[in-house]
Amino acid sequence: MAASWPFCLPVDQALTLWPDDQEEEEPQFGTLLFDPADPYAVHLAVGSAPVVYTFERTLLVEALFQATLSPDDSFDEALSRTLGEGDMLLGPSDEDPWLTLTLFPEPDRHLAYRTARSVLNDFTSRIVRMVPFGQAQRLAKEALTAWLQEVAR
């Protein structure tokens, strides 16, 4: 039988993505998903025929920390703290309650959105409480062991 943790249920969070480039466009809707069985990864599904982006959960923690503007920062200094690689970037917005999320669904195309910092902060707090840093590797090994035992039956 697979290992059972009191916190093993996946966590999801609805996310509204407001176009950063054009005010008149309708927002996109997405869902953040974290599964403690894969404690390093967070998934973001965007759109009605979802495109799924997978990234490290540390990206959320670091982006929330680094996107905080101090009164002495210029916006250009804050933009230099945009994080991520590949098909997703996350960083500060020129408007305080927002973060900028840039998605690259294709190599030559990008989509820039603003999303509420508070929603990302709440989601990140939940998943870090669920799997504290330093325990992710142990939990990943336990999940793999449980899965291998289940497959062996």
N, CA and C atoms as a LAMMPS dump frame, in Angstrom:
ITEM: TIMESTEP
0
ITEM: NUMBER OF ATOMS
459
ITEM: BOX BOUNDS ff ff ff
-5.0000000000000000e+02 5.0000000000000000e+02
-5.0000000000000000e+02 5.0000000000000000e+02
-5.0000000000000000e+02 5.0000000000000000e+02
ITEM: ATOMS id mol type element x y z
1 1 1 N 0.839 -1.178 0
2 1 2 C 0 0 0
3 1 3 C 0.883 1.239 0
4 2 1 N 0.497 2.243 -0.754
5 2 2 C 1.277 3.474 -0.881
6 2 3 C 1.312 4.22 0.439
7 3 1 N 2.442 4.921 0.667
8 3 2 C 2.574 5.723 1.888
9 3 3 C 1.49 6.779 1.921
10 4 1 N 1.007 7.027 3.104
11 4 2 C -0.06 8.017 3.256
12 4 3 C 0.408 9.107 4.201
13 5 1 N 0.412 10.333 3.717
14 5 2 C 0.783 11.471 4.541
15 5 3 C -0.473 12.279 4.808
16 6 1 N -0.526 12.976 5.9
17 6 2 C -1.709 13.793 6.167
18 6 3 C -1.826 14.957 5.197
19 7 1 N -0.797 15.22 4.435
20 7 2 C -0.793 16.366 3.534
21 7 3 C -0.577 15.948 2.091
22 8 1 N -1.007 14.751 1.725
23 8 2 C -0.656 14.223 0.415
24 8 3 C -1.575 14.674 -0.723
25 9 1 N -2.656 15.343 -0.429
26 9 2 C -3.547 15.778 -1.497
27 9 3 C -2.942 16.948 -2.266
28 10 1 N -3.042 16.921 -3.579
29 10 2 C -2.54 18.048 -4.367
30 10 3 C -3.279 19.339 -4.012
31 11 1 N -2.601 20.439 -4.229
32 11 2 C -3.165 21.763 -3.977
33 11 3 C -3.313 22.469 -5.317
34 12 1 N -4.473 23.036 -5.556
35 12 2 C -4.614 23.85 -6.757
36 12 3 C -5.153 25.226 -6.394
37 13 1 N -4.891 26.184 -7.28
38 13 2 C -5.285 27.562 -7.049
39 13 3 C -5.631 28.2 -8.381
40 14 1 N -6.842 28.749 -8.469
41 14 2 C -7.228 29.488 -9.678
42 14 3 C -6.409 30.765 -9.765
43 15 1 N -6.092 31.162 -10.972
44 15 2 C -5.261 32.333 -11.198
45 15 3 C -5.822 33.114 -12.382
46 16 1 N -6.027 34.406 -12.191
47 16 2 C -6.462 35.271 -13.283
48 16 3 C -5.244 35.997 -13.825
49 17 1 N -5.067 35.924 -15.133
50 17 2 C -3.924 36.549 -15.804
51 17 3 C -4.44 37.691 -16.674
52 18 1 N -4.089 38.909 -16.298
53 18 2 C -4.528 40.093 -17.035
54 18 3 C -3.456 40.463 -18.049
55 19 1 N -3.838 40.654 -19.33
56 19 2 C -2.846 41.024 -20.346
57 19 3 C -2.102 42.291 -19.93
58 20 1 N -0.802 42.244 -19.995
59 20 2 C 0.026 43.375 -19.582
60 20 3 C 0.173 44.389 -20.701
61 21 1 N -0.034 43.947 -21.942
62 21 2 C 0.197 44.823 -23.089
63 21 3 C -1.024 45.637 -23.484
64 22 1 N -2.191 45.039 -23.453
65 22 2 C -3.386 45.695 -23.982
66 22 3 C -4.499 45.652 -22.945
67 23 1 N -4.978 46.81 -22.554
68 23 2 C -6.016 46.916 -21.531
69 23 3 C -7.352 46.295 -21.961
70 24 1 N -7.678 46.348 -23.264
71 24 2 C -9.008 45.91 -23.696
72 24 3 C -9.172 44.401 -23.83
73 25 1 N -8.087 43.646 -23.792
74 25 2 C -8.201 42.196 -23.924
75 25 3 C -8.817 41.574 -22.679
76 26 1 N -9.491 40.471 -22.891
77 26 2 C -10.077 39.712 -21.791
78 26 3 C -8.972 38.974 -21.042
79 27 1 N -9.162 38.738 -19.768
80 27 2 C -8.14 37.989 -19.024
81 27 3 C -8.129 36.518 -19.431
82 28 1 N -7.005 35.897 -19.194
83 28 2 C -6.874 34.454 -19.332
84 28 3 C -7.035 33.862 -17.939
85 29 1 N -7.461 32.632 -17.89
86 29 2 C -7.596 31.972 -16.597
87 29 3 C -6.661 30.778 -16.569
88 30 1 N -6.077 30.594 -15.421
89 30 2 C -5.138 29.493 -15.264
90 30 3 C -5.338 28.818 -13.92
91 31 1 N -4.636 27.726 -13.736
92 31 2 C -4.662 26.991 -12.482
93 31 3 C -3.239 26.609 -12.118
94 32 1 N -2.857 26.953 -10.897
95 32 2 C -1.594 26.491 -10.338
96 32 3 C -1.853 25.154 -9.658
97 33 1 N -0.949 24.199 -9.8
98 33 2 C -1.106 22.888 -9.181
99 33 3 C 0.216 22.458 -8.554
100 34 1 N 0.124 21.987 -7.319
101 34 2 C 1.278 21.432 -6.601
102 34 3 C 0.873 20.083 -6.044
103 35 1 N 1.686 19.073 -6.305
104 35 2 C 1.449 17.738 -5.776
105 35 3 C 2.629 17.369 -4.885
106 36 1 N 2.389 17.136 -3.585
107 36 2 C 3.482 16.792 -2.677
108 36 3 C 4.269 15.552 -3.103
109 37 1 N 3.689 14.703 -3.923
110 37 2 C 4.417 13.534 -4.422
111 37 3 C 5.544 13.946 -5.369
112 38 1 N 5.47 15.149 -5.924
113 38 2 C 6.518 15.723 -6.764
114 38 3 C 6.854 17.089 -6.168
115 39 1 N 7.554 17.106 -5.025
116 39 2 C 7.654 18.325 -4.216
117 39 3 C 8.493 19.449 -4.797
118 40 1 N 9.183 19.206 -5.884
119 40 2 C 9.996 20.27 -6.476
120 40 3 C 9.231 21.051 -7.541
121 41 1 N 8.151 20.511 -8.06
122 41 2 C 7.496 21.079 -9.238
123 41 3 C 6.181 21.775 -8.917
124 42 1 N 5.921 22.836 -9.661
125 42 2 C 4.624 23.501 -9.699
126 42 3 C 4.225 23.537 -11.162
127 43 1 N 2.944 23.336 -11.418
128 43 2 C 2.439 23.362 -12.793
129 43 3 C 1.465 24.523 -12.917
130 44 1 N 1.491 25.181 -14.061
131 44 2 C 0.543 26.245 -14.377
132 44 3 C -0.131 25.876 -15.687
133 45 1 N -1.44 25.642 -15.621
134 45 2 C -2.224 25.341 -16.825
135 45 3 C -2.961 26.617 -17.214
136 46 1 N -2.816 27.052 -18.462
137 46 2 C -3.395 28.319 -18.921
138 46 3 C -4.28 28.069 -20.129
139 47 1 N -5.478 28.658 -20.095
140 47 2 C -6.37 28.638 -21.243
141 47 3 C -7.404 27.531 -21.198
142 48 1 N -8.361 27.608 -22.127
143 48 2 C -9.447 26.622 -22.169
144 48 3 C -8.979 25.276 -22.724
145 49 1 N -8.028 25.318 -23.649
146 49 2 C -7.329 24.098 -24.084
147 49 3 C -5.941 24.242 -23.481
148 50 1 N -5.796 23.855 -22.225
149 50 2 C -4.645 24.305 -21.446
150 50 3 C -3.278 23.971 -22.024
151 51 1 N -2.429 24.979 -21.936
152 51 2 C -0.998 24.798 -22.141
153 51 3 C -0.425 24.73 -20.736
154 52 1 N 0.377 23.702 -20.457
155 52 2 C 0.891 23.5 -19.105
156 52 3 C 2.376 23.86 -19.058
157 53 1 N 2.697 24.723 -18.123
158 53 2 C 4.075 25.138 -17.862
159 53 3 C 4.48 24.519 -16.527
160 54 1 N 5.646 23.909 -16.471
161 54 2 C 6.139 23.293 -15.242
162 54 3 C 7.426 23.999 -14.848
163 55 1 N 7.519 24.332 -13.552
164 55 2 C 8.678 25.065 -13.066
165 55 3 C 8.933 24.688 -11.608
166 56 1 N 10.104 25.041 -11.102
167 56 2 C 10.46 24.738 -9.72
168 56 3 C 9.681 25.632 -8.763
169 57 1 N 9.28 25.08 -7.637
170 57 2 C 8.543 25.888 -6.666
171 57 3 C 9.403 26.997 -6.098
172 58 1 N 10.73 26.813 -6.109
173 58 2 C 11.604 27.874 -5.61
174 58 3 C 11.491 29.136 -6.459
175 59 1 N 11.072 28.999 -7.722
176 59 2 C 10.869 30.178 -8.561
177 59 3 C 9.821 31.107 -7.944
178 60 1 N 8.731 30.532 -7.444
179 60 2 C 7.698 31.362 -6.807
180 60 3 C 8.239 32.065 -5.568
181 61 1 N 8.928 31.326 -4.716
182 61 2 C 9.461 31.897 -3.481
183 61 3 C 10.439 33.025 -3.797
184 62 1 N 11.369 32.765 -4.686
185 62 2 C 12.382 33.765 -5.019
186 62 3 C 11.774 34.968 -5.723
187 63 1 N 10.829 34.736 -6.631
188 63 2 C 10.21 35.853 -7.343
189 63 3 C 9.41 36.741 -6.392
190 64 1 N 8.686 36.142 -5.47
191 64 2 C 7.933 36.944 -4.506
192 64 3 C 8.88 37.764 -3.632
193 65 1 N 9.99 37.184 -3.252
194 65 2 C 10.953 37.896 -2.423
195 65 3 C 11.646 39.009 -3.213
196 66 1 N 12.132 38.679 -4.395
197 66 2 C 12.906 39.641 -5.175
198 66 3 C 12.058 40.709 -5.846
199 67 1 N 10.782 40.452 -6.035
200 67 2 C 9.923 41.425 -6.718
201 67 3 C 9.479 42.548 -5.792
202 68 1 N 9.784 42.428 -4.528
203 68 2 C 9.401 43.467 -3.587
204 68 3 C 10.225 44.714 -3.878
205 69 1 N 9.545 45.78 -4.215
206 69 2 C 10.223 47.035 -4.527
207 69 3 C 10.523 47.798 -3.247
208 70 1 N 11.759 48.215 -3.121
209 70 2 C 12.063 49.104 -1.998
210 70 3 C 11.893 50.536 -2.51
211 71 1 N 11.679 51.481 -1.615
212 71 2 C 11.472 52.864 -2.049
213 71 3 C 12.638 53.428 -2.86
214 72 1 N 13.832 52.851 -2.682
215 72 2 C 15.015 53.361 -3.392
216 72 3 C 15.203 52.739 -4.77
217 73 1 N 14.439 51.699 -5.089
218 73 2 C 14.58 51.016 -6.377
219 73 3 C 13.94 51.805 -7.497
220 74 1 N 14.615 51.806 -8.637
221 74 2 C 13.948 52.264 -9.852
222 74 3 C 13.241 51.041 -10.438
223 75 1 N 12.289 51.279 -11.332
224 75 2 C 11.593 50.142 -11.927
225 75 3 C 12.565 49.291 -12.745
226 76 1 N 13.54 49.926 -13.402
227 76 2 C 14.532 49.169 -14.176
228 76 3 C 15.345 48.246 -13.276
229 77 1 N 15.682 48.704 -12.055
230 77 2 C 16.399 47.838 -11.118
231 77 3 C 15.527 46.653 -10.718
232 78 1 N 14.25 46.922 -10.506
233 78 2 C 13.336 45.839 -10.139
234 78 3 C 13.192 44.845 -11.288
235 79 1 N 13.095 45.339 -12.514
236 79 2 C 12.964 44.443 -13.671
237 79 3 C 14.173 43.526 -13.811
238 80 1 N 15.326 43.987 -13.38
239 80 2 C 16.515 43.135 -13.474
240 80 3 C 16.391 41.921 -12.556
241 81 1 N 15.413 41.93 -11.662
242 81 2 C 15.204 40.811 -10.75
243 81 3 C 14.16 39.829 -11.279
244 82 1 N 13.788 39.929 -12.543
245 82 2 C 12.884 38.953 -13.145
246 82 3 C 13.595 37.601 -13.182
247 83 1 N 12.869 36.559 -12.781
248 83 2 C 13.45 35.224 -12.66
249 83 3 C 12.799 34.245 -13.622
250 84 1 N 13.505 33.173 -13.887
251 84 2 C 12.979 32.101 -14.719
252 84 3 C 13.849 31.89 -15.938
253 85 1 N 13.636 30.756 -16.553
254 85 2 C 14.329 30.404 -17.785
255 85 3 C 13.347 29.675 -18.671
256 86 1 N 13.661 29.61 -19.938
257 86 2 C 12.824 28.804 -20.827
258 86 3 C 11.501 29.452 -21.144
259 87 1 N 10.398 28.747 -20.856
260 87 2 C 9.096 29.207 -21.331
261 87 3 C 8.297 29.999 -20.307
262 88 1 N 8.939 30.429 -19.196
263 88 2 C 8.214 31.227 -18.211
264 88 3 C 9.165 32.121 -17.432
265 89 1 N 8.771 33.388 -17.278
266 89 2 C 9.504 34.345 -16.457
267 89 3 C 8.534 34.954 -15.459
268 90 1 N 9.019 35.282 -14.278
269 90 2 C 8.194 35.881 -13.235
270 90 3 C 8.995 36.996 -12.589
271 91 1 N 8.36 38.166 -12.463
272 91 2 C 9.081 39.288 -11.887
273 91 3 C 8.156 40.397 -11.439
274 92 1 N 8.75 41.519 -11.051
275 92 2 C 7.965 42.636 -10.526
276 92 3 C 7.157 43.321 -11.621
277 93 1 N 6.134 44.002 -11.194
278 93 2 C 5.324 44.826 -12.08
279 93 3 C 5.491 46.27 -11.636
280 94 1 N 5.193 47.199 -12.529
281 94 2 C 5.284 48.605 -12.137
282 94 3 C 4.103 49.021 -11.257
283 95 1 N 3.158 48.124 -11.063
284 95 2 C 2.033 48.37 -10.159
285 95 3 C 2.165 47.41 -8.979
286 96 1 N 2.1 47.944 -7.759
287 96 2 C 2.475 47.202 -6.556
288 96 3 C 1.739 45.89 -6.297
289 97 1 N 0.431 45.785 -6.398
290 97 2 C -0.151 44.495 -5.986
291 97 3 C 0.002 43.392 -7.034
292 98 1 N 0.764 43.629 -8.077
293 98 2 C 0.863 42.694 -9.19
294 98 3 C 2.276 42.162 -9.361
295 99 1 N 2.358 41.003 -10.004
296 99 2 C 3.618 40.48 -10.528
297 99 3 C 3.433 40.302 -12.025
298 100 1 N 4.522 40.368 -12.762
299 100 2 C 4.476 40.152 -14.207
300 100 3 C 4.861 38.709 -14.498
301 101 1 N 4.046 38.057 -15.295
302 101 2 C 4.274 36.678 -15.709
303 101 3 C 4.375 36.682 -17.227
304 102 1 N 5.506 36.249 -17.747
305 102 2 C 5.704 36.198 -19.193
306 102 3 C 5.818 34.741 -19.601
307 103 1 N 4.952 34.339 -20.516
308 103 2 C 4.918 32.956 -21.002
309 103 3 C 5.381 32.92 -22.455
310 104 1 N 6.067 31.861 -22.813
311 104 2 C 6.555 31.664 -24.179
312 104 3 C 5.96 30.365 -24.714
313 105 1 N 4.714 30.425 -25.246
314 105 2 C 4.094 29.191 -25.741
315 105 3 C 4.77 28.645 -26.99
316 106 1 N 5.472 29.522 -27.704
317 106 2 C 6.232 29.134 -28.891
318 106 3 C 7.554 29.9 -28.839
319 107 1 N 8.597 29.402 -29.485
320 107 2 C 9.902 30.062 -29.377
321 107 3 C 9.915 31.535 -29.808
322 108 1 N 9.129 31.895 -30.796
323 108 2 C 9.166 33.27 -31.301
324 108 3 C 7.963 34.116 -30.844
325 109 1 N 7.28 33.68 -29.807
326 109 2 C 6.077 34.386 -29.346
327 109 3 C 6.052 34.42 -27.824
328 110 1 N 5.722 35.593 -27.269
329 110 2 C 5.589 35.677 -25.821
330 110 3 C 4.274 36.371 -25.459
331 111 1 N 3.769 36.034 -24.295
332 111 2 C 2.541 36.616 -23.759
333 111 3 C 2.868 37.173 -22.379
334 112 1 N 2.618 38.46 -22.194
335 112 2 C 2.919 39.102 -20.915
336 112 3 C 1.621 39.353 -20.154
337 113 1 N 1.608 38.948 -18.898
338 113 2 C 0.423 39.103 -18.052
339 113 3 C 0.811 39.724 -16.721
340 114 1 N -0.185 40.287 -16.056
341 114 2 C -0.072 40.688 -14.66
342 114 3 C -0.972 39.759 -13.867
343 115 1 N -0.514 39.389 -12.689
344 115 2 C -1.327 38.556 -11.817
345 115 3 C -1.162 39.036 -10.386
346 116 1 N -2.158 38.784 -9.576
347 116 2 C -2.16 39.301 -8.212
348 116 3 C -1.074 38.642 -7.362
349 117 1 N -0.228 39.469 -6.807
350 117 2 C 0.836 38.99 -5.925
351 117 3 C 0.251 38.218 -4.743
352 118 1 N -0.887 38.678 -4.203
353 118 2 C -1.475 38.037 -3.013
354 118 3 C -1.884 36.592 -3.292
355 119 1 N -2.383 36.317 -4.491
356 119 2 C -2.789 34.945 -4.838
357 119 3 C -1.553 34.038 -4.899
358 120 1 N -0.491 34.527 -5.548
359 120 2 C 0.743 33.729 -5.614
360 120 3 C 1.355 33.557 -4.232
361 121 1 N 1.283 34.599 -3.421
362 121 2 C 1.838 34.52 -2.069
363 121 3 C 1.073 33.494 -1.221
364 122 1 N -0.26 33.514 -1.289
365 122 2 C -1.063 32.545 -0.531
366 122 3 C -0.774 31.112 -0.978
367 123 1 N -0.729 30.894 -2.287
368 123 2 C -0.451 29.555 -2.821
369 123 3 C 0.936 29.088 -2.374
370 124 1 N 1.915 29.96 -2.5
371 124 2 C 3.29 29.61 -2.135
372 124 3 C 3.394 29.297 -0.644
373 125 1 N 2.732 30.084 0.182
374 125 2 C 2.739 29.825 1.63
375 125 3 C 2.153 28.453 1.944
376 126 1 N 1.06 28.108 1.26
377 126 2 C 0.421 26.81 1.496
378 126 3 C 1.344 25.652 1.139
379 127 1 N 2.002 25.744 -0.01
380 127 2 C 2.816 24.611 -0.447
381 127 3 C 4.113 24.5 0.357
382 128 1 N 4.636 25.631 0.84
383 128 2 C 5.85 25.564 1.664
384 128 3 C 5.521 25.017 3.055
385 129 1 N 4.342 25.341 3.573
386 129 2 C 3.932 24.743 4.845
387 129 3 C 3.708 23.239 4.684
388 130 1 N 3.197 22.862 3.539
389 130 2 C 2.917 21.455 3.265
390 130 3 C 4.195 20.627 3.16
391 131 1 N 5.15 21.153 2.414
392 131 2 C 6.447 20.491 2.225
393 131 3 C 7.52 21.55 2.502
394 132 1 N 7.954 21.66 3.764
395 132 2 C 8.982 22.654 4.093
396 132 3 C 10.279 22.381 3.331
397 133 1 N 11.006 23.457 3.065
398 133 2 C 12.304 23.292 2.409
399 133 3 C 13.169 22.399 3.278
400 134 1 N 13.929 21.533 2.638
401 134 2 C 14.75 20.576 3.368
402 134 3 C 14.07 19.22 3.491
403 135 1 N 12.748 19.173 3.338
404 135 2 C 12.04 17.898 3.409
405 135 3 C 11.635 17.378 2.036
406 136 1 N 11.796 18.195 1.02
407 136 2 C 11.355 17.8 -0.32
408 136 3 C 12.053 16.534 -0.795
409 137 1 N 13.354 16.449 -0.6
410 137 2 C 14.084 15.269 -1.078
411 137 3 C 13.612 14.01 -0.359
412 138 1 N 13.431 14.085 0.947
413 138 2 C 12.969 12.923 1.704
414 138 3 C 11.589 12.487 1.224
415 139 1 N 10.689 13.446 1.027
416 139 2 C 9.336 13.103 0.582
417 139 3 C 9.326 12.54 -0.832
418 140 1 N 10.188 13.07 -1.687
419 140 2 C 10.282 12.537 -3.051
420 140 3 C 10.763 11.084 -3.025
421 141 1 N 11.739 10.791 -2.173
422 141 2 C 12.228 9.414 -2.06
423 141 3 C 11.146 8.488 -1.513
424 142 1 N 10.395 8.955 -0.509
425 142 2 C 9.308 8.142 0.048
426 142 3 C 8.232 7.874 -1.005
427 143 1 N 7.896 8.88 -1.781
428 143 2 C 6.875 8.699 -2.82
429 143 3 C 7.352 7.707 -3.88
430 144 1 N 8.618 7.819 -4.287
431 144 2 C 9.168 6.894 -5.278
432 144 3 C 9.194 5.472 -4.727
433 145 1 N 9.614 5.31 -3.492
434 145 2 C 9.652 3.986 -2.863
435 145 3 C 8.248 3.375 -2.798
436 146 1 N 7.272 4.174 -2.381
437 146 2 C 5.895 3.684 -2.292
438 146 3 C 5.374 3.277 -3.674
439 147 1 N 5.675 4.079 -4.682
440 147 2 C 5.219 3.78 -6.035
441 147 3 C 5.876 2.489 -6.532
442 148 1 N 7.172 2.315 -6.292
443 148 2 C 7.869 1.104 -6.729
444 148 3 C 7.32 -0.126 -6.019
445 149 1 N 6.976 0.004 -4.743
446 149 2 C 6.383 -1.125 -4.012
447 149 3 C 5.013 -1.468 -4.597
448 150 1 N 4.258 -0.456 -4.963
449 150 2 C 2.927 -0.687 -5.544
450 150 3 C 3.056 -1.364 -6.904
451 151 1 N 4 -0.936 -7.711
452 151 2 C 4.218 -1.512 -9.044
453 151 3 C 4.694 -2.956 -8.932
454 152 1 N 5.482 -3.248 -7.914
455 152 2 C 6.051 -4.591 -7.751
456 152 3 C 4.986 -5.624 -7.351
457 153 1 N 3.839 -5.191 -6.907
458 153 2 C 2.804 -6.136 -6.477
459 153 3 C 2.102 -6.785 -7.617
